[in-house]
């Protein structure tokens, strides 16, 4: 909202709110980074076990070249989780710039 739409909020309060928002966005970004790292660590176990990178595996999975094993379903879910957290991180970057 522009200044004309919120005349009742003082510049002090606006600054205070912006500091809080900046802190919240920073905290959420740290959560994203932690989640990406933890999920990546779990993917590394599968990468080592099957001698494939997660990108290679996911490409094969998408093309129907992998069997329906429990490990592969879990690995796929981990990769998709990483992608979702990365998307969230990108959205947070937009908030930090605004």
Secondary structure, 3 states (H helix, E strand, C coil): CCHHHCCCCCHHHHHHHHHHHHHHHHHHHHHHHHHHHHHHHHHHHHHHHHCCCHHHHHHHHHCCCCCCCHHHHHHHHHHHHHHHHHHHHHHHHHHHHC
